[in-house]
Amino acid sequence: MSSWPVFAKCVNCEKEKRLKYMNECSHCYKDVCKSLSCCSLFPCANKENIVLCHSCQDQIEEKLVLVMDFSKLQLLKKKIKNNSTHVRVN
């Protein structure tokens, strides 16, 4: 007795694909296909990938704030000016 393949619909491209070609978004838990146009994969410490659909990725990126430490930036500018950014090997 053979079992029929299970299909699921991708949230982004809205195509029906077999379940083995789908991932689940780690943020909204919806099905997305494994193509790079529909999701992004990020490596994790426990050898699993974090999968984010592009709509969740956009929501997370909106919340990120760039923080710059200007004291370190001034030090880097000084090192570049003095040409001392490379490491000396004896």
C-alpha positions in Angstrom: 0.0 0.0 0.0 1.6 3.3 -1.1 0.8 6.5 0.7 0.0 9.7 -1.2 2.5 12.6 -0.9 1.5 15.4 1.4 1.4 18.9 -0.1 1.5 22.3 1.5 1.2 25.8 0.2 4.0 28.3 0.5 3.1 31.6 2.2 5.3 33.7 -0.1 5.0 32.2 -3.6 1.7 30.5 -2.9 2.7 27.4 -4.8 1.7 23.9 -3.7 4.8 21.8 -3.0 5.5 18.5 -1.4 6.1 18.7 2.3 9.6 17.4 2.1 10.5 20.5 0.0 9.1 22.9 2.7 10.4 24.5 5.8 8.5 26.0 8.7 9.2 29.6 9.6 10.8 29.8 13.1 8.9 33.1 13.8 5.3 32.7 12.5 5.3 28.8 12.1 3.9 29.0 8.6 5.1 26.8 5.7 7.6 28.3 3.2 9.4 26.5 0.4 13.1 26.0 0.6 13.9 28.4 -2.3 16.0 31.5 -1.5 13.3 33.7 -2.9 10.9 32.7 -0.2 13.0 32.2 3.0 16.3 32.9 4.6 18.4 30.3 6.5 20.5 31.2 9.5 22.9 28.7 11.1 22.3 28.1 14.8 24.6 26.8 17.6 22.8 23.4 17.9 23.5 22.5 14.2 20.0 23.4 13.1 19.0 26.2 10.9 16.7 29.1 11.8 14.3 29.6 8.9 12.6 33.0 8.4 10.1 33.8 5.8 10.7 37.2 4.1 7.7 38.9 5.7 9.0 37.9 9.2 12.5 38.9 8.2 11.3 42.4 7.2 9.4 42.8 10.5 12.5 41.8 12.5 14.8 44.1 10.5 12.5 47.1 11.1 13.1 46.6 14.9 16.9 46.5 14.7 18.7 49.6 15.7 22.3 50.3 14.7 24.5 51.2 17.7 27.9 52.8 17.1 30.5 53.4 19.7 32.1 56.6 18.5 35.2 56.3 20.8 36.1 53.0 19.0 35.4 54.7 15.7 37.8 57.5 16.5 40.5 55.0 17.5 40.0 53.2 14.2 40.3 56.5 12.3 43.5 57.3 14.1 45.0 53.8 13.3 44.1 54.2 9.7 45.7 57.6 9.6 48.9 56.3 11.2 48.8 53.2 9.0 48.9 51.0 12.0 45.9 48.7 11.4 48.0 45.7 10.4 49.4 43.1 12.9 53.2 42.9 13.0 54.6 39.4 13.0 58.1 38.8 14.3 
